[in-house]
Every structure is written in structure tokens, then in C-alpha cells.
């Protein structure tokens, strides 16, 4: 039981728990709820960066953690992207691309393991995960930008969006001290905070150019999906190279 409720696993479970909260808030289409959903998304992605570091630093690596982490990644990203599709921010084919790639790679990994061949994650797969995380947060930011006029028209709207931006940055910053983060992880958090929370604070003082956010969201999703499919093809080539003798037999 103690190996289940480690700090690292709790961070991973947090990432799973916030999925329905994000979906419910985002689908309201209302300015404040969408902004909160964006902050939840950013906190969830931040926890994805932190949990592996915490597991290694605290010697909390476990089989349940190794199972939960990729599960949380798949559930969260797929639900985020499906939510974007529901509001017209993602082409349908991209959703199929994400699902099919993960399903096929999972099958190949399971098959090879059953045959005694271990196929770990490839470097392109790690880059794919970063692409997908960046896409989810960037599109979420675009949607918040669309609501700038609505937010500023509220009583104390400028103060409200500023406070939300500051709060959005304080969470990840606090994690550096709470979990004693160091090295690359700490650097990543320090870079992410101004990139993700800064625009919310900026919205209170600077007029954000109102571009065609739907077009740019669909473009980002298409690029991300295309790269995701590429990683699937690369994995399939590696699978064939490792398993061709067994498959031919």
C-alpha cells in the first residue's frame, strides 16, 4: 500500500483526477471557467515533469508508478485533444492519429515483451510527448486569449486575470521548493512559469492581437499529429528489426 501512495504516484494520480475537471470547465465556454481549465492543464503538465524526478530522488520508483505514468499521459492527452475537437479546435483525423499510434505501439511493445524482447521508449517518443504537451497548453492559451474582451469587461476583470496569472505561476514555482527540484527539471519549471502564466498577467495590460485562433489551433494539432504518426512509424521499423526473425518463424 505504501508503494502506491508515494509522493510521485500522488502527483501522477493528480494528473488523472483533474481530467474531468478540465473537461467540465473548458466545455462551458465561459471566460473564467476556461481560464481556470487552462491553469489546471498547466499544473497537470507540470506534475508530469515533476513526478519522475521525485520518484528517482526519493527512491520511490515502483511497478505501479511505471504503470500509472504512461496511463496518465495517454488519458490526459487524449481527453484534452478530444475536448479540443469537441469545440472545433482540432481536426477529427488528428484524434484518430493519436489513438491509433498509441494503440499500435502498445501492442508491439506487449508482443515483443511476451517474446522476451524488451523495447523501451525511443528518443522520438519522448520528443513526441513534449510536442503534445506544448500543443495542449498553447491551444489552451489561445482560447483564453479569445476571451480577453469578456474578462476585461467584468468588474475588476483586470485584477482578476492578473491574480489568476500570478496564481498560475506560483504553483509550479512552489513545487521547486516543496520537492527540492534541481537540475534540468528545475530549469524547465523556471522557463515554463513565465511562458505559461506571463500571458495571463499581460492580458490585463496589453491588447492581445485577435488572430484566427481556430486556424492556428487546427494547424498546431495537425503538425503534432503528423509528428506523432512519424514516431509510430519509427517504432514500427525498430519493432520489425528486432522481431523479424521471430515473426518469420
KOLLUM-802335 format. One record per residue: z, y, x of N, C-alpha, C in turn; residue in one letter; residue number from 1. Coordinates in Angstrom, 2 decimals, decimal comma, m for minus. Atoms other than C-alpha are relative to their C-alpha. Layout:
REM residues N
<<Z Y X> <Z Y X> <Z Y X> A NUM>;
...
END
This chain:
REM residues 249
<<0,00 m1,21 0,83> <0,00 0,00 0,00> <0,00 1,25 0,86> X 1>;
<<m0,09 m1,18 m0,85> <0,85 2,39 2,85> <m1,34 0,33 0,63> X 2>;
<<1,30 m0,25 m0,59> <m2,64 1,94 4,32> <m0,96 0,61 m1,00> X 3>;
<<0,85 m0,60 1,03> <m4,14 3,02 1,00> <0,26 1,49 m0,11> X 4>;
<<m0,34 m1,40 0,23> <m2,27 6,29 0,62> <0,31 0,75 1,29> X 5>;
<<m0,10 m0,79 m1,22> <m2,69 7,61 4,13> <m0,54 1,40 m0,28> X 6>;
<<0,50 m1,37 0,18> <m3,43 11,30 4,55> <m1,52 0,03 m0,03> X 7>;
<<1,46 0,03 m0,04> <m7,04 10,55 5,45> <m0,58 m0,52 m1,31> X 8>;
<<0,50 0,56 1,25> <m7,53 8,39 2,36> <0,26 0,92 m1,18> X 9>;
<<m0,29 m0,95 1,06> <m5,88 11,00 0,15> <m1,06 1,12 m0,02> X 10>;
<<1,07 m1,00 m0,07> <m8,44 13,54 1,37> <m1,29 m0,55 m0,59> X 11>;
<<1,20 0,63 0,54> <m11,22 11,09 0,53> <0,11 m0,14 m1,52> X 12>;
<<m0,21 0,14 1,45> <m9,72 10,40 m2,92> <m0,09 1,35 m0,69> X 13>;
<<0,14 m1,36 0,55> <m9,51 14,17 m3,48> <m1,47 0,31 m0,24> X 14>;
<<1,43 m0,25 0,14> <m13,26 14,33 m2,91> <m0,58 m0,70 m1,22> X 15>;
<<0,47 0,73 1,19> <m13,79 11,73 m5,63> <0,57 0,64 m1,26> X 16>;
<<m0,69 m0,53 1,19> <m11,26 13,29 m8,03> <m0,60 1,32 m0,48> X 17>;
<<0,50 m1,32 0,42> <m12,89 16,74 m8,01> <m1,41 m0,07 m0,58> X 18>;
<<1,36 0,11 0,51> <m16,32 15,41 m9,02> <m0,10 0,38 m1,47> X 19>;
<<0,12 m0,38 1,42> <m15,75 15,54 m12,81> <0,41 1,44 m0,27> X 20>;
<<m0,41 m1,40 0,17> <m14,01 18,91 m12,45> <m1,17 0,92 0,33> X 21>;
<<1,18 m0,79 m0,37> <m17,03 20,34 m10,63> <m1,06 m0,04 m1,09> X 22>;
<<1,06 0,17 0,99> <m19,47 18,91 m13,17> <0,33 0,76 m1,28> X 23>;
<<m0,41 m0,65 1,26> <m17,50 20,17 m16,19> <m0,06 1,52 0,11> X 24>;
<<0,01 m1,45 m0,17> <m17,09 23,68 m14,79> <m1,42 0,54 0,20> X 25>;
<<1,34 m0,48 m0,31> <m20,63 24,02 m13,47> <m0,89 0,02 m1,24> X 26>;
<<0,88 0,11 1,16> <m22,27 22,91 m16,70> <0,33 0,99 m1,12> X 27>;
<<m0,28 m1,05 0,99> <m20,53 25,65 m18,70> <m0,99 1,14 0,14> X 28>;
<<0,95 m1,09 m0,24> <m22,95 28,09 m17,11> <0,63 1,38 0,01> X 29>;
<<m0,68 m1,30 0,01> <m20,32 30,83 m17,22> <0,39 0,41 1,41> X 30>;
<<m0,12 m0,55 m1,35> <m19,83 33,08 m14,22> <1,25 m0,48 0,74> X 31>;
<<m1,24 0,34 m0,69> <m16,17 32,43 m13,40> <0,10 m1,50 0,22> X 32>;
<<m0,07 1,46 m0,13> <m16,34 28,70 m14,08> <m0,95 m0,51 1,08> X 33>;
<<0,97 0,41 m1,02> <m19,47 28,35 m11,93> <0,50 0,35 1,40> X 34>;
<<m0,53 m0,40 m1,31> <m17,80 30,26 m9,09> <1,13 m0,93 0,44> X 35>;
<<m1,08 0,94 m0,33> <m14,72 28,03 m9,25> <m0,60 m1,36 0,39> X 36>;
<<0,66 1,27 m0,33> <m17,02 24,98 m9,26> <m0,57 0,05 1,42> X 37>;
<<0,54 m0,16 m1,36> <m18,69 26,32 m6,12> <1,12 m0,13 1,04> X 38>;
<<m1,12 0,09 m0,95> <m15,31 26,72 m4,39> <0,50 m1,43 0,10> X 39>;
<<m0,42 1,40 0,00> <m14,32 23,19 m5,42> <m0,97 m0,84 0,84> X 40>;
<<1,02 0,71 m0,78> <m17,60 21,91 m3,98> <0,21 0,22 1,49> X 41>;
<<m0,21 m0,31 m1,42> <m16,94 23,71 m0,69> <1,25 m0,67 0,55> X 42>;
<<m1,23 0,67 m0,45> <m13,38 22,36 m0,48> <m0,23 m1,50 0,14> X 43>;
<<0,30 1,42 m0,08> <m14,68 18,87 m1,19> <m0,80 m0,35 1,25> X 44>;
<<0,80 0,25 m1,20> <m17,30 19,09 1,56> <0,84 0,20 1,26> X 45>;
<<m0,88 m0,21 m1,15> <m14,65 20,46 3,92> <0,88 m1,23 0,23> X 46>;
<<m0,84 1,20 m0,14> <m12,43 17,44 3,21> <m0,79 m1,15 0,60> X 47>;
<<0,85 1,03 m0,58> <m15,39 15,24 4,16> <m0,06 0,14 1,51> X 48>;
<<m0,01 m0,23 m1,43> <m15,39 16,85 7,59> <1,34 m0,41 0,61> X 49>;
<<m1,35 0,16 m0,54> <m11,63 16,53 7,98> <0,49 m1,45 0,01> X 50>;
<<m0,67 1,30 0,17> <m10,80 13,01 6,76> <m0,20 m0,96 1,16> X 51>;
<<0,24 0,90 m1,13> <m12,47 11,12 9,60> <0,81 0,40 1,22> X 52>;
<<m0,78 m0,49 m1,14> <m10,80 13,33 12,21> <1,47 m0,37 m0,17> X 53>;
<<m1,40 0,30 0,26> <m7,40 12,87 10,57> <0,28 m1,49 0,18> X 54>;
<<m0,19 1,45 m0,13> <m7,85 9,09 10,40> <0,09 m0,42 1,46> X 55>;
<<m0,02 0,36 m1,43> <m8,60 8,89 14,13> <1,21 0,60 0,71> X 56>;
<<m1,10 m0,68 m0,69> <m5,99 11,44 15,23> <1,35 m0,61 m0,34> X 57>;
<<m1,28 0,54 0,44> <m3,19 9,81 13,21> <0,02 m1,53 0,00> X 58>;
<<0,08 1,46 m0,04> <m4,31 6,23 13,80> <0,10 m0,58 m1,42> X 59>;
<<m0,03 0,44 1,40> <m4,91 5,83 10,06> <m1,28 m0,70 m0,42> X 60>;
<<1,24 0,70 0,33> <m8,27 4,09 10,27> <0,33 m1,34 m0,67> X 61>;
<<m0,28 1,23 0,75> <m8,38 1,22 7,78> <m1,27 m0,49 m0,69> X 62>;
<<1,15 0,56 0,71> <m10,76 m1,07 5,95> <m0,23 0,72 m1,32> X 63>;
<<0,15 m0,70 1,28> <m10,06 0,70 2,65> <m0,59 1,39 0,23> X 64>;
<<0,56 m1,31 m0,34> <m10,83 4,03 4,33> <m1,48 m0,10 0,30> X 65>;
<<1,41 0,22 m0,32> <m14,11 2,66 5,69> <m0,82 m0,26 m1,26> X 66>;
<<0,67 0,24 1,28> <m14,96 1,61 2,12> <m0,06 1,27 m0,84> X 67>;
<<m0,09 m1,17 0,87> <m13,81 4,79 0,37> <m0,89 1,16 0,46> X 68>;
<<0,72 m1,18 m0,50> <m15,52 7,33 2,65> <m1,47 0,01 m0,40> X 69>;
<<1,41 m0,02 0,44> <m19,17 6,29 2,08> <m0,13 m0,01 m1,52> X 70>;
<<0,02 m0,03 1,47> <m18,35 5,68 m1,60> <0,16 1,42 m0,51> X 71>;
<<m0,21 m1,39 0,40> <m17,04 9,24 m1,92> <m1,23 0,84 0,30> X 72>;
<<1,22 m0,73 m0,35> <m20,13 10,57 m0,12> <m1,09 m0,23 m1,04> X 73>;
<<1,07 0,34 0,94> <m22,52 8,73 m2,43> <0,29 0,54 m1,39> X 74>;
<<m0,35 m0,47 1,36> <m20,66 9,53 m5,66> <m0,09 1,51 m0,11> X 75>;
<<m0,04 m1,46 0,10> <m20,14 13,20 m4,89> <m1,40 0,60 0,09> X 76>;
<<1,34 m0,59 m0,16> <m23,64 13,99 m3,63> <m0,90 m0,33 m1,18> X 77>;
<<0,87 0,39 1,11> <m25,37 12,01 m6,37> <0,38 0,78 m1,26> X 78>;
<<m0,44 m0,75 1,19> <m23,27 13,69 m9,09> <m0,33 1,48 0,13> X 79>;
<<0,36 m1,40 m0,21> <m23,79 17,13 m7,56> <m1,49 0,22 m0,27> X 80>;
<<1,44 m0,16 0,14> <m27,54 16,65 m7,38> <m0,44 m0,25 m1,44> X 81>;
<<0,34 0,27 1,39> <m27,70 15,17 m10,87> <0,38 1,19 m0,89> X 82>;
<<m0,41 m1,21 0,73> <m25,81 18,22 m12,17> <m1,02 1,11 0,20> X 83>;
<<1,02 m1,02 m0,26> <m28,33 20,50 m10,47> <m1,28 m0,30 m0,78> X 84>;
<<1,18 0,37 0,78> <m31,15 18,54 m12,09> <0,19 0,36 m1,47> X 85>;
<<m0,27 m0,25 1,41> <m29,49 18,96 m15,50> <m0,20 1,46 m0,38> X 86>;
<<0,17 m1,43 0,30> <m29,71 22,76 m15,21> <m1,29 0,55 0,62> X 87>;
<<1,31 m0,44 m0,46> <m33,22 22,85 m13,74> <m0,08 0,44 1,44> X 88>;
<<m0,02 m0,44 m1,40> <m32,30 23,36 m10,08> <m0,48 m1,08 0,97> X 89>;
<<0,47 1,09 m0,85> <m33,68 20,05 m8,79> <m1,09 m0,77 m0,72> X 90>;
<<1,04 0,84 0,60> <m36,91 18,11 m9,43> <0,53 m1,42 m0,23> X 91>;
<<m0,46 1,34 0,33> <m36,41 14,71 m11,02> <m0,26 m0,99 1,13> X 92>;
<<0,35 0,98 m1,04> <m38,16 12,89 m8,16> <1,02 0,00 1,12> X 93>;
<<m0,99 m0,05 m1,09> <m35,51 14,08 m5,71> <1,21 m0,86 m0,33> X 94>;
<<m1,14 0,83 0,41> <m32,78 12,34 m7,71> <m0,32 m1,47 0,24> X 95>;
<<0,41 1,37 m0,26> <m34,73 9,09 m7,57> <m0,04 m0,28 1,50> X 96>;
<<0,08 0,18 m1,45> <m35,29 9,61 m3,84> <1,37 m0,28 0,59> X 97>;
<<m1,35 0,20 m0,52> <m31,57 9,92 m3,12> <0,55 m1,37 m0,40> X 98>;
<<m0,55 1,25 0,51> <m30,67 6,94 m5,30> <m0,67 m1,21 0,66> X 99>;
<<0,73 1,15 m0,54> <m33,40 4,59 m4,06> <0,30 m0,18 1,48> X 100>;
<<m0,27 0,11 m1,43> <m32,80 5,39 m0,39> <1,36 m0,64 0,25> X 101>;
<<m1,33 0,54 m0,23> <m29,07 4,70 m0,60> <0,11 m1,45 m0,45> X 102>;
<<m0,06 1,37 0,52> <m29,56 1,55 m2,69> <m0,68 m0,96 0,97> X 103>;
<<0,74 0,87 m0,89> <m32,16 0,08 m0,34> <0,72 m0,17 1,34> X 104>;
<<m0,71 0,08 m1,27> <m30,22 0,93 2,83> <1,26 m0,85 m0,14> X 105>;
<<m1,21 0,80 0,23> <m27,03 m0,54 1,35> <m0,35 m1,49 m0,07> X 106>;
<<0,42 1,40 0,10> <m28,92 m3,75 0,53> <m0,34 m0,55 1,38> X 107>;
<<0,38 0,47 m1,34> <m30,41 m4,01 4,03> <1,23 m0,19 0,87> X 108>;
<<m1,22 0,11 m0,81> <m27,01 m3,39 5,62> <0,80 m1,24 m0,41> X 109>;
<<m0,74 1,17 0,48> <m25,36 m6,04 3,43> <m0,69 m1,30 0,40> X 110>;
<<0,76 1,20 m0,35> <m28,14 m8,56 4,05> <0,13 m0,32 1,48> X 111>;
<<m0,10 0,23 m1,43> <m28,04 m8,09 7,81> <1,40 m0,46 0,40> X 112>;
<<m1,38 0,41 m0,29> <m24,24 m8,39 7,85> <0,21 m1,46 m0,38> X 113>;
<<m0,13 1,39 0,43> <m24,48 m11,66 5,92> <m0,68 m0,95 0,98> X 114>;
<<0,71 0,81 m0,99> <m26,87 m12,89 8,62> <0,61 0,13 1,39> X 115>;
<<m0,68 m0,13 m1,28> <m24,44 m11,93 11,36> <m0,51 1,12 0,88> X 116>;
<<0,54 m1,13 m0,76> <m26,28 m8,76 12,43> <0,62 1,28 m0,54> X 117>;
<<m0,65 m1,24 0,42> <m24,33 m5,51 12,33> <m0,95 1,17 0,22> X 118>;
<<0,84 m1,18 m0,09> <m26,44 m2,44 11,57> <0,82 1,22 m0,42> X 119>;
<<m0,81 m1,17 0,29> <m24,37 0,70 11,84> <m0,84 1,18 m0,45> X 120>;
<<0,69 m1,22 0,40> <m25,21 4,20 10,72> <m0,82 0,54 1,16> X 121>;
<<0,87 m0,58 m1,01> <m28,10 5,80 12,60> <0,22 1,50 0,09> X 122>;
<<m0,18 m1,43 m0,20> <m28,12 9,32 14,00> <m0,70 0,81 m1,09> X 123>;
<<0,74 m0,70 1,06> <m30,73 10,35 11,44> <0,78 m0,03 m1,31> X 124>;
<<m0,80 0,09 1,21> <m28,39 9,16 8,70> <1,11 1,04 m0,01> X 125>;
<<m1,05 m1,02 m0,10> <m25,65 11,48 9,97> <m0,59 1,40 m0,23> X 126>;
<<0,67 m1,28 0,23> <m28,11 14,38 10,05> <m0,36 0,16 m1,47> X 127>;
<<0,30 0,00 1,44> <m29,17 13,44 6,51> <1,20 0,43 m0,81> X 128>;
<<m1,23 m0,36 0,72> <m25,57 13,74 5,36> <0,27 1,50 0,13> X 129>;
<<m0,19 m1,44 m0,18> <m25,36 17,24 6,87> <m1,01 0,80 m0,81> X 130>;
<<1,03 m0,64 0,82> <m28,65 18,20 5,20> <0,44 0,05 m1,45> X 131>;
<<m0,38 0,08 1,41> <m27,36 17,04 1,83> <1,20 0,89 m0,30> X 132>;
<<m1,17 m0,86 0,20> <m24,00 18,81 2,24> <m0,41 1,46 m0,02> X 133>;
<<0,47 m1,39 m0,05> <m25,75 22,04 3,21> <m0,76 0,36 m1,26> X 134>;
<<0,79 m0,26 1,21> <m28,11 21,73 0,24> <0,91 0,21 m1,21> X 135>;
<<m0,89 m0,14 1,15> <m25,30 21,25 m2,28> <0,72 1,35 0,02> X 136>;
<<m0,75 m1,26 m0,09> <m23,35 24,26 m1,01> <m0,92 1,21 m0,13> X 137>;
<<0,92 m1,13 0,06> <m26,37 26,53 m0,60> <m0,49 0,24 m1,43> X 138>;
<<0,46 m0,16 1,39> <m27,64 25,86 m4,12> <1,14 0,50 m0,87> X 139>;
<<m1,16 m0,51 0,74> <m24,13 26,37 m5,50> <0,18 1,49 0,22> X 140>;
<<m0,10 m1,43 m0,31> <m24,06 29,73 m3,72> <m1,08 0,79 m0,74> X 141>;
<<1,08 m0,68 0,71> <m27,44 30,65 m5,23> <0,37 0,25 m1,47> X 142>;
<<m0,37 m0,13 1,42> <m26,08 30,02 m8,72> <1,06 1,08 m0,18> X 143>;
<<m1,00 m1,07 0,07> <m23,08 32,25 m8,05> <m0,69 1,37 0,13> X 144>;
<<0,73 m1,25 m0,17> <m25,47 34,98 m6,85> <m0,66 0,44 m1,31> X 145>;
<<0,67 m0,33 1,27> <m27,30 34,79 m10,20> <0,95 0,67 m0,98> X 146>;
<<m0,99 m0,54 0,94> <m24,06 35,77 m11,93> <0,67 1,27 0,51> X 147>;
<<m0,66 m1,17 m0,58> <m23,26 38,81 m9,79> <0,18 1,12 m1,03> X 148>;
<<m0,10 m1,10 0,96> <m24,02 41,38 m12,51> <1,05 m0,32 m1,08> X 149>;
<<m0,95 0,40 1,02> <m21,99 39,41 m15,06> <1,44 0,13 0,50> X 150>;
<<m1,35 m0,07 m0,57> <m18,99 39,21 m12,76> <0,44 1,45 0,18> X 151>;
<<m0,36 m1,39 m0,27> <m19,06 42,87 m11,74> <0,17 0,82 m1,28> X 152>;
<<m0,15 m0,69 1,28> <m19,33 43,89 m15,40> <1,35 m0,28 m0,65> X 153>;
<<m1,31 0,33 0,55> <m15,95 42,29 m16,11> <1,03 1,04 0,44> X 154>;
<<m1,13 m0,83 m0,43> <m12,70 44,24 m15,99> <0,54 m0,57 1,31> X 155>;
<<m0,48 0,42 m1,31> <m11,56 44,09 m12,36> <m0,87 m1,10 0,62> X 156>;
<<0,91 1,04 m0,50> <m14,62 41,93 m11,62> <m0,16 0,04 1,51> X 157>;
<<0,16 m0,13 m1,44> <m14,98 43,31 m8,11> <1,21 m0,60 0,74> X 158>;
<<m1,22 0,53 m0,61> <m11,38 42,49 m7,26> <0,06 m1,51 m0,18> X 159>;
<<m0,07 1,42 0,30> <m11,68 39,08 m8,90> <m0,88 m0,81 0,96> X 160>;
<<0,90 0,77 m0,87> <m14,70 37,93 m6,88> <0,46 0,10 1,46> X 161>;
<<m0,53 m0,14 m1,36> <m13,11 39,30 m3,70> <1,16 m0,97 0,24> X 162>;
<<m1,14 0,91 m0,11> <m9,90 37,36 m4,32> <m0,47 m1,45 0,06> X 163>;
<<0,51 1,38 0,00> <m11,88 34,19 m5,08> <m0,66 m0,33 1,34> X 164>;
<<0,61 0,23 m1,31> <m13,84 34,61 m1,86> <1,04 m0,22 1,07> X 165>;
<<m1,08 0,14 m0,99> <m10,68 35,08 0,19> <0,71 m1,34 m0,18> X 166>;
<<m0,65 1,28 0,28> <m9,03 32,10 m1,54> <m0,86 m1,17 0,45> X 167>;
<<0,92 1,06 m0,42> <m12,12 30,01 m0,87> <0,02 m0,22 1,50> X 168>;
<<m0,05 0,14 m1,45> <m11,82 30,72 2,84> <1,35 m0,44 0,53> X 169>;
<<m1,34 0,33 m0,48> <m8,06 30,34 3,13> <0,28 m1,50 m0,03> X 170>;
<<m0,23 1,44 0,09> <m8,11 26,69 2,01> <m0,45 m0,74 1,25> X 171>;
<<0,45 0,66 m1,22> <m10,30 25,42 4,87> <0,73 0,50 1,25> X 172>;
<<m0,72 m0,52 m1,17> <m8,56 27,74 7,35> <1,39 m0,61 0,11> X 173>;
<<m1,34 0,59 m0,01> <m5,15 26,40 6,33> <m0,03 m1,43 0,50> X 174>;
<<0,09 1,41 m0,42> <m6,37 22,86 6,97> <0,04 m0,13 1,52> X 175>;
<<m0,03 0,04 m1,46> <m6,77 23,71 10,67> <1,43 m0,15 0,50> X 176>;
<<m1,39 0,02 m0,43> <m3,02 24,27 10,95> <0,76 m1,19 m0,61> X 177>;
<<m0,69 1,11 0,66> <m1,88 21,66 8,42> <m0,27 m1,32 0,70> X 178>;
<<0,39 1,27 m0,59> <m3,82 18,84 10,06> <m0,19 0,09 1,51> X 179>;
<<0,11 m0,21 m1,45> <m3,81 20,32 13,59> <m1,39 m0,39 0,50> X 180>;
<<1,37 0,33 m0,34> <m7,57 20,15 13,78> <m0,38 0,62 1,33> X 181>;
<<0,45 m0,49 m1,29> <m9,21 20,55 17,14> <m1,44 m0,35 0,26> X 182>;
<<1,34 0,37 m0,43> <m12,48 20,23 18,96> <m1,11 0,45 m0,93> X 183>;
<<1,19 m0,31 0,80> <m15,76 20,10 17,06> <0,36 0,26 m1,45> X 184>;
<<m0,37 m0,17 1,41> <m14,05 19,79 13,68> <0,56 1,40 m0,25> X 185>;
<<m0,55 m1,35 0,16> <m12,06 22,99 14,14> <m1,11 1,06 0,10> X 186>;
<<1,11 m0,94 m0,15> <m15,20 24,80 15,33> <m0,87 0,02 m1,26> X 187>;
<<0,82 0,09 1,22> <m17,14 23,54 12,29> <0,66 0,74 m1,15> X 188>;
<<m0,72 m0,69 1,07> <m14,45 24,82 9,92> <m0,06 1,51 0,19> X 189>;
<<0,01 m1,44 m0,29> <m14,32 28,21 11,64> <m1,38 0,60 m0,27> X 190>;
<<1,36 m0,48 0,30> <m18,10 28,51 11,24> <m0,25 m0,01 m1,50> X 191>;
<<0,26 0,14 1,44> <m18,13 27,31 7,63> <0,69 1,08 m0,84> X 192>;
<<m0,77 m0,93 0,84> <m15,46 29,71 6,33> <m0,75 1,30 m0,28> X 193>;
<<0,72 m1,23 0,31> <m17,38 32,98 6,77> <m1,34 m0,24 m0,68> X 194>;
<<1,31 0,30 0,60> <m20,67 31,31 5,81> <0,12 m0,28 m1,49> X 195>;
<<m0,15 0,42 1,39> <m19,34 29,89 2,53> <0,79 0,99 m0,85> X 196>;
<<m0,85 m0,91 0,77> <m16,62 32,33 1,47> <m0,43 1,46 0,14> X 197>;
<<0,42 m1,38 m0,25> <m18,05 35,51 3,02> <m0,91 0,59 m1,07> X 198>;
<<0,90 m0,56 1,02> <m20,89 35,91 0,49> <0,70 0,39 m1,31> X 199>;
<<m0,72 m0,35 1,22> <m18,40 35,94 m2,40> <0,68 1,35 0,15> X 200>;
<<m0,62 m1,29 m0,26> <m16,47 38,81 m0,83> <m1,08 1,09 0,03> X 201>;
<<1,11 m0,96 m0,11> <m19,78 40,54 m0,06> <m0,53 0,40 m1,38> X 202>;
<<0,51 m0,29 1,35> <m20,82 40,27 m3,72> <0,74 1,15 m0,68> X 203>;
<<m0,78 m1,06 0,63> <m18,05 42,67 m4,65> <m0,40 1,39 0,47> X 204>;
<<0,30 m1,30 m0,59> <m19,51 45,45 m2,50> <m1,48 0,26 0,24> X 205>;
<<1,42 m0,14 m0,31> <m23,20 44,76 m1,87> <m0,84 m0,68 m1,07> X 206>;
<<0,90 0,57 0,98> <m26,00 44,17 m4,32> <m0,83 m1,11 0,65> X 207>;
<<0,76 1,13 m0,53> <m27,44 40,69 m3,64> <m1,41 0,04 m0,60> X 208>;
<<1,38 0,01 0,55> <m31,27 40,70 m3,96> <m0,17 m1,19 m0,94> X 209>;
<<0,17 1,06 0,98> <m32,11 38,69 m7,07> <m1,36 m0,67 0,17> X 210>;
<<1,22 0,76 m0,26> <m34,71 36,25 m5,80> <m0,20 m1,04 m1,10> X 211>;
<<0,23 1,10 0,93> <m36,21 33,35 m7,71> <0,83 m1,18 0,46> X 212>;
<<m0,93 1,00 m0,49> <m33,16 31,17 m7,16> <m0,38 m1,41 m0,44> X 213>;
<<0,43 1,32 0,47> <m34,61 28,30 m9,23> <m1,06 m0,56 0,95> X 214>;
<<1,06 0,43 m0,94> <m37,67 28,15 m6,97> <0,61 m0,44 1,32> X 215>;
<<m0,58 0,32 m1,31> <m35,59 28,21 m3,79> <0,90 m1,22 m0,07> X 216>;
<<m0,84 1,19 0,17> <m33,16 25,62 m5,14> <m0,86 m1,26 m0,04> X 217>;
<<0,90 1,14 0,08> <m36,01 23,27 m6,02> <m0,65 m0,29 1,36> X 218>;
<<0,60 0,18 m1,33> <m37,57 23,85 m2,60> <0,98 m0,67 0,95> X 219>;
<<m1,03 0,59 m0,87> <m34,33 23,06 m0,77> <0,23 m1,45 m0,37> X 220>;
<<m0,21 1,39 0,44> <m33,83 19,93 m2,86> <m1,17 m0,88 0,43> X 221>;
<<1,18 0,79 m0,37> <m37,40 18,78 m2,14> <m0,01 m0,29 1,49> X 222>;
<<m0,06 0,20 m1,45> <m37,01 19,29 1,62> <1,08 m1,02 0,35> X 223>;
<<m1,11 0,92 m0,26> <m33,66 17,48 1,60> <m0,36 m1,43 m0,41> X 224>;
<<0,39 1,33 0,47> <m35,06 14,59 m0,44> <m1,05 m0,63 0,91> X 225>;
<<1,03 0,52 m0,90> <m38,09 14,26 1,85> <0,63 m0,52 1,29> X 226>;
<<m0,66 0,46 m1,22> <m35,85 14,03 4,91> <0,84 m1,25 m0,27> X 227>;
<<m0,77 1,17 0,38> <m33,61 11,56 3,09> <m0,87 m1,25 m0,04> X 228>;
<<0,93 1,13 0,04> <m36,62 9,30 2,44> <m0,43 m0,40 1,41> X 229>;
<<0,36 0,29 m1,40> <m37,62 9,61 6,10> <1,07 m0,86 0,67> X 230>;
<<m1,09 0,78 m0,62> <m34,18 8,32 7,17> <0,01 m1,42 m0,54> X 231>;
<<0,07 1,34 0,56> <m34,62 5,41 4,79> <m1,09 m0,83 0,65> X 232>;
<<1,10 0,70 m0,67> <m37,97 4,51 6,34> <0,40 m0,37 1,42> X 233>;
<<m0,44 0,27 m1,37> <m36,49 4,79 9,84> <0,98 m1,17 0,02> X 234>;
<<m0,97 1,09 0,07> <m33,63 2,49 8,82> <m0,72 m1,32 m0,29> X 235>;
<<0,75 1,21 0,34> <m36,11 0,01 7,32> <m0,73 m0,55 1,22> X 236>;
<<0,68 0,43 m1,22> <m38,06 m0,08 10,60> <1,00 m0,67 0,95> X 237>;
<<m1,04 0,58 m0,86> <m34,85 m0,72 12,54> <0,46 m1,35 m0,57> X 238>;
<<m0,39 1,26 0,65> <m33,90 m3,41 10,00> <m1,01 m1,10 0,28> X 239>;
<<1,04 1,00 m0,26> <m37,23 m5,18 10,42> <0,02 m0,44 1,46> X 240>;
<<m0,04 0,33 m1,42> <m36,97 m5,01 14,20> <1,15 m0,95 0,32> X 241>;
<<m1,18 0,82 m0,27> <m33,50 m6,57 14,13> <m0,05 m1,33 m0,74> X 242>;
<<m0,09 1,18 0,87> <m34,15 m9,12 11,38> <m1,30 m0,78 m0,13> X 243>;
<<1,33 0,62 0,25> <m37,85 m10,10 11,67> <0,00 m1,50 0,27> X 244>;
<<0,01 1,44 m0,31> <m37,16 m13,47 13,28> <0,70 m0,79 m1,10> X 245>;
<<m0,72 0,69 1,08> <m34,63 m14,43 10,60> <m0,80 0,04 m1,29> X 246>;
<<0,79 m0,12 1,23> <m36,91 m13,15 7,81> <m1,21 m0,92 0,02> X 247>;
<<1,16 0,89 m0,12> <m39,87 m15,09 9,10> <0,38 m1,47 m0,11> X 248>;
<<m0,48 1,38 0,06> <m37,76 m18,20 9,30> <0,32 m0,41 m1,40> X 249>;
END
